[in-house]
Amino acid sequence: MAFEIQPDCIACGACADACPAGAISMGDAHYEINQDTCIQCGACVDTCPTGAIVEK
């Protein structure tokens, strides 16, 4: 299962800090997940305070 970060991301960085693969970085408007690097572990989902990370 792949994950994506929705526009309601508040750019707090919690997801990037939690990602063991280093697949999350700041984009133009909010954080984004590099699908080629993501290992689909879901660690980012549990740390997002706004629930902006969803299954794609």
N, C-alpha and C positions, 0 to 999 in steps of 0.2 A: 504494500500500500504506500502510495506517495502522499506527501503532505505539502500544503501551500499556505502562505501567510496572507490573510485577507487585509483589505485596506483599513480595517478598524485597529490595526497595529498601532501602538502608541510609541514605538521605537525605544522601549526601555532597555533592550539588550539582554533580557533574561534568557531568551531562547538561544541566542548566540553563545552565551556563557555556558549553557547546559548541553550544547551539542558536542558529543564526543568526537565527531568526524570533522568538525570545523566547517560544516556545510552552510552555515548561516552568516550572512554579512549584510551591512546596510546598503540598501538600494537608493534610488532617487527620492522616494517618498516614505518608505518603510523598509523593514528587514525583509530579505528574500532568501529562499532556500535554493542552493545549487543542487539540482536533481542528480547530476552526475556524481556528486560527492556524498550525498545523503545516504545513510545506511538504513533508513526507515525504522529507527529504534523507538521513536515517539517521545524521547526525552524532552523535546521542545514543547510538545503539547501540554505536558503537565506543569510546565513553568510559566506559561503565558497567562498573565493576570487578566487579560480581556477575552480570552478564548478565541483569538484571531487565527490560530493555526488549526486547519481542518484537513481531513483526508481529501485527496484530489480524486 
